[in-house]
Amino acid sequence: MCGRYALTLTPEELKEILGLLELEDFPARYNIAPTQPILVVVSGETQVRGSNLPDRRAVLVRWGFTPSWVKDPKEFPLLINARAETATGKASFRAAMRHRRVLVPASGFYEWHRPSKESGEKPQAYWIRPRRGGVVALAGLMETWSSVDGSEVDTGAILTTAANASIASIHDRMPVVIKPEDFARWLDCKTQEPRDVAGLMRPAEEDFFEAIPVSDKVNKVINMGADLQTPVVVEKPAKPPGKKPGGDQLSFF
């Protein structure tokens, strides 16, 4: 899954990389959590023929997808992720997969390895970022929910897929990454139907990300500093004591 991520690039860097028409200034965010506003990129109005201006725009949505048909969001589960394998057929995501695909820019994401209790290991947080740095565009969906009084809330979710081999030892899911050469195709909901972009929803290459163990401070949303990404040393649990052959003396193997 993808339950926390960071976006620390400058607006100017994002404008250039993502081809945005304009982007207001914003601070670096090191611990973006569900229910908070997140920046997403949508396809904008087509420019005049021959224009070299960007046609994408950035909007803020609430991280927690709410389908338009929901009557009371308080009685509906918080959908922060959508499984790429089933999103097209799910009632919650079907319309958004067809009409409102977005990109979610990120500097990387956090994931937790949660071993079994029997292993003796403690849960470990990881900061997972592109090995070559820069920004990564995660596949997302957007939906606008309208209340009976006419107010509207734009909401979003991040698509996930099966983890590649390098991430699978931490978690069995990972966010879908859209490559720069596929941005236009993913965002084009006019001519590209869900079946046409299904091939884009696959795990990233094995060497695309690097996983860095970090402290559990990222668990709390009140912690928002750059120190959340400081590497830590992972302590391995001591092996259980055993008996030497033919005796009762304890030993460690």
N, C-alpha and C positions, 0 to 999 in steps of 0.2 A: 504494500500500500504506500501511500505518500501522505503523511500527516503533518509534516513540518518542512518548510524550505526557507531559503534565503534569497534575497535579491539585493546585491550590493553594488552593481554597476551604476554609473552616472546616467542621467537622462540622455545626455548627448551620445554616449556610447550605445545605448539602447536604440535611439533613433536611427543611427547609422546601420547597426547590425540587423534590425528588424524592418527597416524601411518604413518608418513611421512619418506621417505628415507633420505631426507636432506632438509634443509631450511636455506637460508641466513638470516643474522641479519637484523632487521628492527625496526624502532621506534614505540612506542605506538601511535595510531591514535584515536583521540576522536571525530572526525567529518568528516567521510568519505562521500563524496558527489558524485552524478552522474557526469560522464565524467572523474573522477579520476581513476587511476589504483587501482584495488582491487585484493586481494589474493584469489585464488580459488584452490581447491584440485581436482585433476583428478586421475583416475586409471592409474597406470604405467604399465610397462612391467612385465609380470609374472616372478617371481624368479625361480631359479633352484629348482627342487623338493627336499624337505627336508630343504630348506633354511628358516630361521626365520627372514630374513630381511624384512622391510616394502616394499610394492609395490606401494605406492601412492606417488605422487609428487605435489608440489605446483608451480603454475604459476601465472603470473600477466596478467590481462586482463583489458580492458577499460570498466568501468561501463556504459553501454549503448549499447544494443544488436543491431547488424547490420547483417541481413541475408546475405548469400553469394550472392544471386541474385540481391541485390541492386546495381544499377549503380552509384549513387551519394549519399553518406551518408548525405550530406548537405541538400538534398531534402527529406530525410526520417526522420520520427519522432524519438525522443530519447526514446527507449524502455528500461526502467530501471527495469520494473516488467513484469511478465507474469502471467496471471490468470491460476491457476492450473486446474480449471474446463474446460478450453477450449484450453489450450496450445497444446495438442496433435493434434487437428484439425485445428489449425491456420497455414496458410502458412508460417508465419514468424518464428514459433517455431517448426514446425513438425519435421524437420530433426534433430534439436538439442535434442529434446525429445527422439528421437530414438538412436542417436549416441554420443551425447556430454553432458551428465548430469554431473554436478559438485556439490561440496559442497562449501559454502561460510562461512568460520569461522567468528564469531562475538562474542564480549563480550556482546552485546545487541544492540537495535536499538532505534531510536527516532520516536515518532509519535505526531501528533498535533490533539487536540480536537478543532474543529471549530464550535462553536454553532451558531445558527441562530441570525441574527441581532436583532430580536424581543426579544430575551432572555435577552439582556443587558450584557451578559457575553463576556469576551475577549477570543481570541484564547489562548490555553494553550499547551505548549510543555511538553512532558513526555519522560523520559529516562526509557526504558522498558528492564529489564535484567532478566536473570534466577534467580529465588529466591534463589537457592543454590550456585550461583556464577559460575565461570568457563567459559567455552566457549560453544557456541551453534552453530551447523552446519545448515545453511540455505540451502534449496534446490535451486540450480541454473542451468542455461543453458549457454553454451559457443558456440561461432561461430567465425570462422576466415573469415574476409572479405579481399578480394584481389582486388587491384586497377589495372587499365589497364597497369600501368608501372611495375607491378609485386610485389609491396610492399604489405605487409600483416599487418593486425591489428586484434589481438585477442580481442573479445568483450564478454560481459556477461550480464545476467539479473537474478534477484531474483524472484522465484516463490512465489505467494501469494495465500491465501485462505480466506474463510470467518472467521472473528474473533470469538474467543471463548467468553463466557459470560464475562470474566474478562476484556477483551480488547474492547469489543463491545461498551462500554460506551464512549470510546475515539475515536475509528475508526471502520468502518465495515469490514476492511481487516487487515490481518497480514501475515508476512512471514511464509512459510512452514518450519517446523523444522524437520530435519531427526535425529532420535535417533541413538546413537552409534552402537547398534546392527543391524541397517539397513544401515550403511555406505556402506558396500561392495555390498549389493543388489542394492542400488541406483546408485552407480558408475559403476556397471557391465552392460555396454551397448552391450556386446556380446551375453549374454544369456537372459537378462531381458529386454523385450520389454516394451513400455510405459504402456500397459494394465497390465503388471505384477507388476508395481510399483505404480499404480494408488492409491492403498490403503495407501501408505505412505504420500500422499499429503492431509493431514487433519489438522485441528487446533490442536495446542498443548493442553495438559491437562489444566484444569481451573487454577490450582495452580502452573503451571510451571513458569510463569513470575510474576514479580512485577513491577508496574508502579509508577515512582517517578516524581512528577512535578518539572520541572527545568525552568530556565529563558529562555527568547527568544533570548539569545546570540547564541544559536545553529542555529538560522535562517541564520546566515551569515557564509559562508565557511571560511572567514579569521580568525574566532575564532576557535582555535584548542586545547585549554588547558583543563586540567582535571577539571577545575572549571565549565565546561559545564554540569557536572553531579551532581553539588551541589544542594541539594533539596531546594525548595522555598515553601513559604506558599501561597496557592491559596486563593485569596480574592473572597468571594461570593458577587454578586451584591446586593445592597440594594433593599428591596421590595418596589414596588411603593406605594405612599401615597394613602389613601382612606378616605372615610367619615364615621364618627360614625353614627350609626342609629339615625335619628331624629335631626341631627344637621349638621352644616357646618364646624365644627372643623376638621382639618386634623389629621390623626393618622397613625401609622405604625402597621401592623399586622405581 
